[in-house]
Amino acid sequence: MSDEEESPLKFPCQFPIKAMGKTHCNLDLIVVEIVRRHVPDLAEGAVYSRESAAGNYVSITVVVNATSRAQLDAIYQDLVDCESVIMAL
């Protein structure tokens, strides 16, 4: 059975990817650059950011048109490997 058959997701689909890190490190630019490696046709307005209450951390959400489970796994692996990203959801 393939990954797509085991996944509850039906591809292609809109999928939000969230990464969190320190506010001061241009995390939005870093996350978008990582996601664009796997989704070169990232839609305009697909990126949202939100600072923590104290302003020390920021979460970046990128909504992508996911085409496969392998694509999502590759994006998450690159985000986790990035030292500026504390957590990826």
Contacts in CASP RR format, 6 or more apart in sequence:
PFRMAT RR
TARGET T0000
AUTHOR 0000-0000-0000
METHOD contacts of the structure
MODEL  1
MSDEEESPLKFPCQFPIKAMGKTHCNLDLIVVEIVRRHVPDLAEGAVYSR
ESAAGNYVSITVVVNATSRAQLDAIYQDLVDCESVIMAL
3 68 0 8 1.000
3 69 0 8 1.000
3 70 0 8 1.000
4 11 0 8 1.000
4 68 0 8 1.000
4 69 0 8 1.000
7 69 0 8 1.000
9 15 0 8 1.000
9 66 0 8 1.000
9 69 0 8 1.000
11 66 0 8 1.000
11 67 0 8 1.000
11 68 0 8 1.000
11 69 0 8 1.000
12 65 0 8 1.000
12 66 0 8 1.000
12 67 0 8 1.000
13 65 0 8 1.000
13 66 0 8 1.000
14 63 0 8 1.000
14 64 0 8 1.000
14 65 0 8 1.000
14 66 0 8 1.000
15 63 0 8 1.000
15 64 0 8 1.000
15 65 0 8 1.000
15 66 0 8 1.000
15 72 0 8 1.000
16 61 0 8 1.000
16 62 0 8 1.000
16 63 0 8 1.000
17 35 0 8 1.000
17 61 0 8 1.000
17 62 0 8 1.000
17 63 0 8 1.000
17 64 0 8 1.000
17 72 0 8 1.000
17 75 0 8 1.000
17 76 0 8 1.000
17 79 0 8 1.000
17 88 0 8 1.000
17 89 0 8 1.000
18 59 0 8 1.000
18 60 0 8 1.000
18 61 0 8 1.000
18 62 0 8 1.000
18 88 0 8 1.000
18 89 0 8 1.000
19 27 0 8 1.000
19 31 0 8 1.000
19 59 0 8 1.000
19 60 0 8 1.000
19 62 0 8 1.000
19 79 0 8 1.000
19 85 0 8 1.000
19 87 0 8 1.000
19 88 0 8 1.000
19 89 0 8 1.000
20 27 0 8 1.000
20 57 0 8 1.000
20 58 0 8 1.000
20 59 0 8 1.000
20 60 0 8 1.000
20 85 0 8 1.000
20 86 0 8 1.000
20 87 0 8 1.000
20 88 0 8 1.000
20 89 0 8 1.000
21 27 0 8 1.000
21 57 0 8 1.000
21 58 0 8 1.000
21 59 0 8 1.000
21 84 0 8 1.000
21 85 0 8 1.000
21 86 0 8 1.000
21 87 0 8 1.000
22 56 0 8 1.000
22 57 0 8 1.000
22 58 0 8 1.000
22 84 0 8 1.000
22 86 0 8 1.000
23 51 0 8 1.000
23 52 0 8 1.000
23 55 0 8 1.000
23 56 0 8 1.000
23 57 0 8 1.000
23 58 0 8 1.000
25 84 0 8 1.000
27 49 0 8 1.000
27 58 0 8 1.000
27 60 0 8 1.000
27 84 0 8 1.000
27 85 0 8 1.000
28 47 0 8 1.000
28 49 0 8 1.000
28 58 0 8 1.000
28 60 0 8 1.000
30 82 0 8 1.000
30 84 0 8 1.000
30 85 0 8 1.000
31 47 0 8 1.000
31 60 0 8 1.000
31 62 0 8 1.000
31 79 0 8 1.000
31 85 0 8 1.000
32 42 0 8 1.000
32 47 0 8 1.000
32 60 0 8 1.000
32 62 0 8 1.000
34 75 0 8 1.000
34 78 0 8 1.000
34 79 0 8 1.000
34 82 0 8 1.000
35 42 0 8 1.000
35 62 0 8 1.000
35 64 0 8 1.000
35 75 0 8 1.000
36 42 0 8 1.000
37 78 0 8 1.000
38 64 0 8 1.000
38 71 0 8 1.000
38 74 0 8 1.000
38 75 0 8 1.000
38 78 0 8 1.000
39 64 0 8 1.000
39 65 0 8 1.000
39 66 0 8 1.000
39 71 0 8 1.000
39 75 0 8 1.000
41 65 0 8 1.000
42 62 0 8 1.000
42 64 0 8 1.000
43 63 0 8 1.000
43 65 0 8 1.000
46 62 0 8 1.000
46 63 0 8 1.000
46 64 0 8 1.000
47 60 0 8 1.000
47 61 0 8 1.000
47 62 0 8 1.000
48 60 0 8 1.000
48 61 0 8 1.000
48 62 0 8 1.000
48 63 0 8 1.000
49 58 0 8 1.000
49 59 0 8 1.000
49 60 0 8 1.000
49 61 0 8 1.000
50 58 0 8 1.000
50 59 0 8 1.000
50 61 0 8 1.000
51 57 0 8 1.000
51 58 0 8 1.000
52 58 0 8 1.000
52 59 0 8 1.000
57 86 0 8 1.000
64 75 0 8 1.000
66 72 0 8 1.000
76 88 0 8 1.000
79 85 0 8 1.000
79 88 0 8 1.000
80 88 0 8 1.000
END
